[in-house]
Amino acid sequence: MSQIENFAFFDEEEAKRVFEELKQYTYGVVKRVERKVKKVYPPPLHSLTSLQREANKKLGFSAKKTLDVAQMLYETYKVISYPRTESRYLATSNRPLVEEILKKLGREDLIPRVAEVGRRVFDDSKLTDHHAIIPLDRAKNLPPDGAKVYDLILKRFLAVFYPPYVYESILILTEVGNKYLFLTRLRRTLDPGWRVVYGFKPEGEGEIPDLRVGDRVKKVDQRLEKKKTEPPPRYTEGTLLKEMERLGLGTPATRAQIIETLKARKYVTKRGKVLVPTEKGRELIEKLKTSKVASPEMTAEWEKKLEEIHLKGLGYRGYLQFLEAIKGFTAEEVNRLKETTFEVSENFKTSKRRAKRKTYRRGKKSR
């Protein structure tokens, strides 16, 4: 894998000037070579959110569909552990269970690694009510979607007991015309490690030149390209789940339903794999942008306070205090929103496909 980092100009005339100047040079001189061996350890076991993200990216499944399929694998086929979990680790007491599972899967070769992986897999301090999602047995006669989700869980489980992916990172700095510097990045696989579980083969990396400082290198191509910067990509369900997890919105068991509610109420719609806000959704956020209702931080804070009722043993009194605070906040917001007008156009299936505008005010609607 190689990459030559080219010049980037915002002034087209300056770019053309440099391009013409570089035409006169056939050779460059290597000014610096850096070689580093790097390791990439396997990703941790699956939580429900990480499983939903991977299923969305690789299979195109919605978050709800992945949850439903995982629940089926757990309840009906009994081939995976409890899926509604936010943990990505196992308890140290689970080591005998893991060894037994590896035997059932026919992977006795990985059993010695169970004692070697340490806190990357077995970490009591990072457990929640349930441990990570893992396979419990071989899967037979699963429906197609079930087999696909099970395969994601199985591969992640096996991968954590493999050695790291090891590669050599090479950086080459080349000077042209005693003035311009070009940066080349190369990568050479030394050990595929856990990536073999996913079918990785170190192909297409090309020949790695054994360059030294002072070596002359020949220019083989020169191009001037006009490009545009790209805006941030729209959310898919997978990337939205990641952002919800980062912001502390919802729980692994409720995030899928939150997304489904947004779609059902037509605040967002799917366009291929991406989620696109509708006019209705944009209007809602525009009118609520000064309200805490639209604040992820407020929602995360509520989730935190609910959790503290349990963790701090606040009991029924803590519940009542939380409820009274919510009631006060809700009353304040409702009174403020009574004076807000929401206007959304909706397309109806008429012969002329006319766009009609509805105005919503104080809970009533008029046309």
C-alpha positions, 0 to 999 in steps of 0.5 A, spaced: 500 500 500 502 506 497 500 513 497 504 519 495 501 526 498 501 531 493 501 539 493 494 542 495 493 549 492 487 553 493 489 558 488 489 555 481 494 559 477 499 558 483 498 550 482 499 551 474 505 555 475 508 549 480 506 544 475 510 547 469 516 548 473 516 541 476 516 538 468 523 540 467 525 535 473 526 528 471 529 525 478 528 527 485 533 525 491 531 521 497 532 526 504 529 522 509 526 514 510 523 512 516 521 505 518 516 503 524 513 496 525 506 497 528 501 492 531 493 493 530 490 488 536 483 485 534 477 489 536 473 488 542 467 483 542 461 485 540 456 489 544 449 490 541 451 497 538 457 495 535 453 489 532 448 493 529 453 498 526 457 492 523 451 489 520 448 496 518 455 497 514 456 490 511 449 487 511 445 493 510 441 491 516 437 496 520 438 497 527 431 494 529 432 488 524 439 486 527 436 487 534 430 482 532 435 477 529 440 477 535 434 476 539 431 470 535 438 467 535 438 468 543 431 465 545 429 461 539 436 457 537 440 459 543 446 459 539 448 466 542 449 470 549 444 475 551 444 480 546 441 487 549 448 489 552 452 495 552 459 491 555 464 489 550 468 484 555 467 478 559 468 476 566 475 473 569 470 467 571 468 466 564 474 463 562 472 456 563 466 457 559 470 460 553 474 454 553 468 450 553 465 454 547 472 453 543 471 446 544 464 446 541 466 450 535 472 446 534 477 451 535 481 447 541 488 451 537 485 457 540 484 455 548 492 457 550 490 464 548 485 464 553 490 465 558 494 470 554 489 475 552 488 479 559 484 485 560 483 486 552 477 480 553 477 479 560 476 485 564 471 485 570 471 493 571 468 494 564 462 489 565 455 492 566 449 487 567 451 483 562 457 481 558 459 482 551 455 478 546 458 471 544 457 465 540 455 459 545 455 453 540 455 451 533 449 454 529 445 449 524 439 450 520 439 458 521 435 462 517 439 466 512 439 473 516 440 469 522 446 465 519 449 472 517 448 475 524 451 469 527 457 469 523 459 477 525 458 474 532 462 468 531 468 472 527 469 477 532 469 472 538 474 468 534 478 474 532 480 476 539 484 470 541 488 471 535 495 475 535 495 482 532 496 484 525 503 486 524 505 491 519 511 495 517 510 503 516 515 506 511 515 514 510 519 517 504 521 524 503 523 526 496 526 533 494 525 535 487 529 541 484 532 543 491 525 546 493 519 541 493 518 535 497 514 529 496 511 525 502 510 517 500 507 512 505 508 505 504 505 499 508 508 492 508 504 486 512 509 482 516 503 478 520 496 478 518 494 476 525 487 476 527 485 479 520 485 472 517 479 471 520 476 476 515 479 473 509 485 478 509 490 476 504 496 481 504 496 482 496 496 488 492 502 492 496 507 492 491 514 492 491 517 496 497 524 499 494 530 499 499 531 506 499 536 510 503 538 517 504 541 520 498 538 515 493 536 518 486 529 516 484 526 517 477 519 521 476 514 516 472 508 521 472 506 528 473 498 530 473 495 536 475 488 535 478 482 539 480 478 537 486 473 539 490 472 538 498 467 534 500 462 535 506 461 530 511 457 524 509 450 523 511 449 518 517 447 511 516 444 507 521 451 505 523 454 511 524 448 514 527 448 509 533 456 510 534 454 518 535 448 516 539 453 511 543 458 517 544 453 522 546 450 517 551 443 517 548 438 511 549 441 504 551 443 499 547 436 496 547 432 502 546 437 506 540 434 501 535 427 503 537 429 511 537 431 510 530 425 507 528 420 512 531 424 517 527 422 514 521 415 512 523 414 519 524 417 522 518 422 526 521 428 522 517 427 518 511 432 513 508 435 514 501 439 508 500 443 506 506 443 514 508 438 517 513 436 524 510 432 529 514 425 531 512 422 538 511 418 536 517 424 534 521 428 540 519 422 544 521 421 541 528 429 542 529 429 549 527 423 551 532 426 547 538 433 549 537 433 554 543 430 548 547 433 543 551 428 538 548 433 538 542 439 538 546 443 531 546 446 533 553 440 534 556 438 527 554 444 524 556 444 527 563 437 524 564 440 517 562 445 518 567 441 521 573 436 515 572 442 510 572 444 514 579 438 512 582 440 505 582 448 505 583 447 510 589 441 507 592 437 513 592 431 508 591 423 511 591 425 518 594 430 519 588 425 516 583 420 521 586 425 527 585 427 525 578 420 525 576 418 532 579 424 535 576 421 532 569 414 534 570 417 542 572 421 542 565 415 539 561 410 544 564 415 550 562 416 547 555 409 546 553 407 553 555 413 556 551 411 551 545 404 553 545 406 560 542 410 556 536 407 555 529 410 549 525 409 549 518 410 543 513 408 542 506 406 535 505 405 531 498 398 528 497 397 523 492 392 527 488 391 527 480 395 533 480 400 531 486 399 538 489 403 540 495 399 542 501 401 546 507 399 544 514 400 549 519 400 546 526 399 551 532 397 549 540 396 542 538 391 544 533 391 544 525 388 548 520 389 547 512 
